[in-house]
């Protein structure tokens, strides 16, 4: 795929939304699943399964909400519209893939499983910084301003993930 196509794809609202939501969801799920000390390899495979199930369920819930919300504004009543809307939620599931890979690898023994949640948290905060940077650059901000916004978005992500972990 050419760079211009990737840049345009990465700045679409559903991709930005899904990327941010997926990274927060993944961190929150790992925090919730490991808060009681389960850190064995088998636990990490279990965590991977539940993260995938939760990501797909969240994507379906968002798609469903969009279908209902758009129903009153669209005049086309074809049968393919709802499926297209549901499929547009793929970025949310894709954004959880780095976390799933880290958990799955820990479950298979590719790396330690004991403190993988900290690695997951760090990776997802870097991803949130990246999504903030991409959005700011797409909005025409300078590199300096985009970097500051990315850092702010990463810090906000820390707050949201910690709040979600405390609530769950």
RALIN-V47587 format. One record per residue. N is the residue number from 1. PHI is phi in radians with two decimals (* if undefined). BURIAL is 1 if it has 16 or more other ideal C-beta (glycine too) atoms within 10 Angstrom, else 0. D_FIRST is the distance of its C-alpha to the first C-alpha in whole Angstrom. Layout:
n: (N/N)
phi: (PHI/PHI)
burial: (BURIAL/BURIAL)
d_first: (D_FIRST/D_FIRST)
This chain:
n: (1/2/3/4/5/6/7/8/9/10/11/12/13/14/15/16/17/18/19/20/21/22/23/24/25/26/27/28/29/30/31/32/33/34/35/36/37/38/39/40/41/42/43/44/45/46/47/48/49/50/51/52/53/54/55/56/57/58/59/60/61/62/63/64/65/66/67/68/69/70/71/72/73/74/75/76/77/78/79/80/81/82/83/84/85/86/87/88/89/90/91/92/93/94/95/96/97/98/99/100/101/102/103/104/105/106/107/108/109/110/111/112/113/114/115/116/117/118/119/120/121/122/123/124/125/126/127/128/129/130/131/132/133/134/135/136/137/138/139/140/141/142/143/144/145/146/147/148/149/150/151/152/153/154/155/156/157/158/159/160/161/162/163/164/165/166/167/168)
phi: (*/-1.12/-1.01/-1.07/-1.13/-1.10/-1.09/-1.14/-1.09/-1.16/-1.78/-1.21/-0.96/-1.21/-1.29/-1.07/-1.04/-1.09/-1.11/-1.17/-1.09/-1.11/-1.16/-1.16/-1.03/-1.07/-1.13/-1.13/-1.12/-1.12/-1.08/-1.17/-1.28/-1.85/-1.17/-1.76/1.56/-1.29/-2.35/-1.26/-0.98/-1.09/-1.10/-1.21/-1.17/-1.07/-1.06/-1.06/-1.05/-1.25/-1.16/-1.09/-1.05/-1.16/-1.11/-1.14/-1.09/-1.14/-1.09/-1.13/-1.12/-1.15/-1.08/-1.05/-1.08/-1.15/-1.05/-1.14/-1.14/-1.43/-0.97/-1.32/-1.81/-1.80/-1.61/-1.38/-2.05/-1.18/-1.36/-1.42/-1.00/-1.06/-1.15/-1.10/-1.10/-1.10/-1.19/-1.22/-1.55/-0.97/-1.08/-1.10/-1.20/-1.08/-1.18/-1.54/-1.03/-1.04/-1.16/-1.07/-1.10/-1.11/-1.16/-1.10/-1.08/-1.15/-1.16/-1.54/1.51/-1.16/-2.66/-1.10/-1.79/-1.07/-2.14/-1.11/-1.07/-1.25/-1.14/-1.00/-1.04/-1.07/-1.06/-1.21/-1.19/-1.10/-1.11/-1.12/-1.01/-1.08/-1.11/-1.13/-1.10/-1.07/-1.11/-1.16/-1.14/-1.13/-1.44/1.59/-1.27/-1.21/-1.06/-1.08/-1.14/-1.13/-1.13/-1.09/-1.14/-1.06/-1.11/-1.06/-1.15/-1.10/-1.15/-1.09/-1.05/-1.03/-1.08/-1.13/-1.14/-1.10/-1.07/-1.10/-1.16/-1.19/-1.16/-1.42)
burial: (0/0/0/0/0/0/0/0/0/1/0/0/0/1/1/1/1/1/1/1/1/1/1/1/1/1/1/1/1/1/1/1/1/1/0/0/0/0/1/0/0/0/1/1/1/0/1/1/0/0/1/1/0/1/1/0/0/1/1/0/0/1/1/0/0/1/1/0/0/0/0/0/0/0/0/0/0/0/0/0/0/1/0/0/1/1/0/1/1/0/1/1/1/0/1/1/0/1/1/1/0/1/1/1/1/1/1/0/0/0/0/0/1/0/0/1/1/0/1/1/1/0/1/1/1/0/1/1/1/1/1/1/1/1/1/1/1/0/0/0/1/0/0/0/0/1/1/0/1/1/0/0/1/1/0/0/1/0/0/1/1/0/0/1/1/0/0/0)
d_first: (0/4/7/8/6/7/10/11/10/12/15/16/20/19/16/19/22/20/19/23/25/23/24/27/28/27/29/32/32/32/35/37/37/38/41/43/43/41/39/40/37/38/37/34/33/35/33/29/31/32/29/27/29/30/26/26/29/28/25/27/30/28/26/30/31/29/30/33/33/31/34/36/34/32/34/32/33/31/30/27/26/27/25/22/23/24/20/19/21/18/17/21/21/18/19/22/20/21/25/25/24/26/29/28/28/31/33/32/34/31/32/35/35/38/36/33/33/33/30/28/30/28/25/25/27/24/21/23/24/20/20/23/21/18/20/23/20/19/22/23/25/26/24/28/28/25/26/29/28/25/29/30/28/28/32/32/30/32/35/34/33/36/38/36/37/41/41/40)
